[in-house]
Amino acid sequence: MLHQPGLWFGFLLLAGCSPARAEMAVYAVDGLARVRPDDPVRIASSITISAARNEYEPFQIVVHAAGSPLARVTATAHDFHSHEGHAIASSNVSFYREQYVHVSNASPQSREGEGWYPDALVPFVGPALSSRWRPRFAGAPFDVKPNTNQPIWIDVFVPKGTAPGVYHSTITLSASAGKAVDIAVDLTVWNFT
């Protein structure tokens, strides 16, 4: 896992941390990836997605705490912009913390067997919603135990009137201590609805 020289080098490069700060590695994976709590850290500081107009397209960002825990982790979306001057507002991006469930009696058809699997999506709740009702589970901010992954599911909605083209954005991940980390997102909007 993190003792392997190549992974440790990539981990430090991505995290940009010093020994005095909480060490956070962040990487992006597509919406079909299943990331378990103890999977090895990957190196992916960007992701490319595609969608039609009036469509949602998901991907995931995984936050990994190294030897010390991370506290109050959250994510922030920035507006998408194209080279032609078009934009998709960050309000079209939704975040969910993936809640792990333990499977103790796996299906006979399962190749992975028992263990912890990401399952439920707990929405990040903004101030407008949290003032009206108190959610049973908070999507963010969240804590990450040492040597553990915590995936975030991200839905990007492409509004119906969006001009086709390639749009660029970043998702910023931050914790109560340490340096914030950005993941670059390239979104291709197809010319149909």
N, C-alpha and C positions, 0 to 999 in steps of 0.2 A: 504494500500500500504506500504510505507516504515516505517510507524509508528508502524506496527505490530512487537512485540518484536522478534519473530523468524526470520523474514525477515531481520530486522535491524542487528541482530547478524551475520547472514550469509553474509550480505552485507559487514560489516566491516571486517569479516574474509577473504573474497575474495579480497577485495580492499586493505587491508593493509595500510590504510591511517590514517593520523593524522588530527585533525581539521584544521590545518594551510594549508593543501594541498587540491587541487581539489579532490573530492571523485568520484571515478570511479568504478563501478561494471561491471564485464565482465562475461558472461556465454555462453555456447555452446548449440545449439539445432540442430536437424536434418534438412535436406533440405526441409521437408514438413511442418515444423512449420510456422505459420503466426504470427509474432510478431508486435503488434501495438504500437504506440508511448507511450501509457499510461498503457501498461500491467505491472503487478507486476514483480519485479525482481525475477529470479529463481536462484537456486544454482546448478551450473554444471561447474566445472573447468576442465572437460575433455569430450572427445567424442570418440566413436568408430565407424569407417566406414569400409565398405568392397567394393572391386571392382575387376573386372577381369583385365587382362592385356589389354592395348589399350582401356581403358575406363576412363571416367570422373566420379568422385563421389563428390557430393556437401554436404556441411553442412553450418551452420551459426554461427557466433559469434555476440552476442548482447552487445553493449556498453551502459551503463546507467549512466547518470549524476545525482548525488543526488541534494542537495540544491543549488549548484553553477554550472555554465556552464563548459564544457570541451572545450578546444581549441586545434586545430592542432592534432587531433587524427589520428593515422595511425597504420597499422599492418605489421608485418614482419614474413615471414615463415622461418623455419630452415629445413635443410635436414632431410629426413626420414632415419632411420637406423634400420636394423634387427639385431638380436642376432647372426646371421650367417655371419655378415659382409657385407651384401648387402646394397645398398643405392638408394634412389630416390632423385634427386636434388630438391632443393627448387624452381628452375626455372619452375617446373611442377605445381606450386601452383599459382592460379590467384585469385585476390581479386576484389570485386565489392561492392560499397556502395549501399544499397537498398534505392531507392528514394520513398518517400511516395506520394500517390495521394489521393485526397479527392473524395469520392463517395457520391454525394448528393441525387441521385435517385437510390436506390438499386433495383436489380432484385427482382421480387416477390418470386423467389425460394431461395433467400439469407436468411440465418438464422441470419446473423450478422447485416444487415441493413447499414445505412449510417455511414460515418466516414472515418478515414485515414487508408489506406492499403498500405503495401509495394508492389511495382510493378516493376518499371524500375530498371535495374542494371547498375550503372555507374562505368566503370572500373577505377581502380587505374592506373595511367599512370606513367611509369618510366621515368627517365631522357632521355633515348635514343629516346623514342617516343615524349616526350614533346618538344624536341629541333627541331623536324620537323614540328609539327603542334600543335596548341593550341586548346584543347578540349573546347567545349561549357560549359560542366559541369565538375568539378573536382571531381573524386572519393575520393581522399585523398590528403592532410590531410583535415579533416572535423571537424566541431564544433558540439557539442551536447548541446541543451538547458537544463536548470535545470529540473529535474524530468521527463526526456524523454529518450526513447530508440532509439538507432540507430543500426539496424542490418547490418552486413557485410556478403555478400554471398561469399563462398569460394569454388572454384573448384579445386580438386586434380586430375591430370592426371597421370595414371599409364602407363609408356612406354611399348611398345610391348615386349621387351626383359627382363622385370623385373622378377626376381626369385620369386616364390610364398613364402608366409610366412607372419609374423606379423612385421610391421614396426612402429617405434615410432618417434614422432616429437613434436615440440611445435610451437605455434603461439604466438608471443609477441605483446601485445597492449600497446601503449604508447600515452601520451598526453603531452602538453607543460609544465604542472605542475603535480606533483604527481608521484607515483611509477608505473613502468610498471607492467603489469599483464600477466602471461603466461597461455595459455590453452593447455593442453596435448592432442595430437591426436594419436590414435592407428588405424592403417590401416592394414586390412587383405587383402592380394593380393591372389586371388584364382588361382588355377593351370589350367587355361584355358584362351584363348584369345578371 
